[in-house]
Amino acid sequence: MSLSFPERLFDSVFEFYVLHHIQDYGKAIKEVQRILKPGGNFYATDISQRFFKLPVIGSLFPHEALVI
């Protein structure tokens, strides 16, 4: 949510299975934008919405993570 890197430092940022754990993931995305160079790439992969429909799994994550 608040990375200790200067603005526009990275050519690319990668996210692997993290955003569904963050309640205010909009703020996290803004932080990614802040540290990316203009024209930089953001690569993300996360759990699909179908995963959360499995019994018990959906209760492990904040409600905001279930909304797309």
MARVOLO-617754 format. One record per residue (C-alpha): residue in three letters; x, y, z. Coordinates in steps of 0.001 Angstrom, whole numbers, always signed. Example, Ala and Ser with C-alpha at 12.3 -4.5 7.8 and 13.67 -1.06 7.14 Angstrom:
residues 2
{aa ALA X +12300 Y -4500 Z +7800};
{aa SER X +13670 Y -1060 Z +7140};
//
This chain:
residues 68
{aa MET X +0 Y +0 Z +0};
{aa SER X +2967 Y +2288 Z +607};
{aa LEU X +6154 Y +1044 Z -1006};
{aa SER X +9508 Y +2574 Z -95};
{aa PHE X +10561 Y +3172 Z -3691};
{aa PRO X +10807 Y +6486 Z -5518};
{aa GLU X +8243 Y +7377 Z -8170};
{aa ARG X +8663 Y +6071 Z -11709};
{aa LEU X +11479 Y +3644 Z -10849};
{aa PHE X +10393 Y +357 Z -12435};
{aa ASP X +9850 Y -712 Z -16039};
{aa SER X +7549 Y -3533 Z -14879};
{aa VAL X +5689 Y -4576 Z -11736};
{aa PHE X +4457 Y -8116 Z -11090};
{aa GLU X +1636 Y -9221 Z -8779};
{aa PHE X +1097 Y -12901 Z -8015};
{aa TYR X -1928 Y -13847 Z -5890};
{aa VAL X -1828 Y -10839 Z -3568};
{aa LEU X -4628 Y -8423 Z -4525};
{aa HIS X -7418 Y -10651 Z -3227};
{aa HIS X -5914 Y -10255 Z +272};
{aa ILE X -6036 Y -6443 Z +183};
{aa GLN X -9233 Y -4684 Z +1226};
{aa ASP X -8432 Y -1406 Z -536};
{aa TYR X -6868 Y -2839 Z -3669};
{aa GLY X -7639 Y +396 Z -5539};
{aa LYS X -5045 Y +2080 Z -3335};
{aa ALA X -2606 Y -746 Z -4037};
{aa ILE X -3062 Y -270 Z -7792};
{aa LYS X -2406 Y +3462 Z -7406};
{aa GLU X +842 Y +2608 Z -5630};
{aa VAL X +1805 Y +393 Z -8567};
{aa GLN X +1086 Y +3298 Z -10913};
{aa ARG X +3250 Y +5566 Z -8768};
{aa ILE X +6355 Y +3383 Z -8976};
{aa LEU X +5990 Y +2468 Z -12668};
{aa LYS X +7835 Y +4443 Z -15311};
{aa PRO X +5600 Y +6055 Z -17949};
{aa GLY X +4663 Y +3311 Z -20397};
{aa GLY X +5654 Y +628 Z -17875};
{aa ASN X +3847 Y -2688 Z -17593};
{aa PHE X +1862 Y -4158 Z -14725};
{aa TYR X +1538 Y -7938 Z -14889};
{aa ALA X -983 Y -9494 Z -12528};
{aa THR X -2370 Y -12919 Z -11878};
{aa ASP X -4791 Y -13757 Z -9133};
{aa ILE X -7391 Y -16243 Z -8013};
{aa SER X -10501 Y -16415 Z -10186};
{aa GLN X -13907 Y -15537 Z -8804};
{aa ARG X -14930 Y -19214 Z -9160};
{aa PHE X -12372 Y -20140 Z -6512};
{aa PHE X -14266 Y -18111 Z -3910};
{aa LYS X -17450 Y -20091 Z -4526};
{aa LEU X -15844 Y -23219 Z -3084};
{aa PRO X -17144 Y -24103 Z +400};
{aa VAL X -15179 Y -22406 Z +3203};
{aa ILE X -12685 Y -20654 Z +872};
{aa GLY X -14792 Y -17514 Z +447};
{aa SER X -14891 Y -16976 Z +4214};
{aa LEU X -11077 Y -16747 Z +4372};
{aa PHE X -10922 Y -13442 Z +2471};
{aa PRO X -12448 Y -10001 Z +3028};
{aa HIS X -15794 Y -9385 Z +1336};
{aa GLU X -14219 Y -6680 Z -837};
{aa ALA X -11998 Y -9307 Z -2434};
{aa LEU X -15073 Y -11117 Z -3733};
{aa VAL X -16382 Y -8119 Z -5671};
{aa ILE X -15131 Y -7559 Z -9198};
//
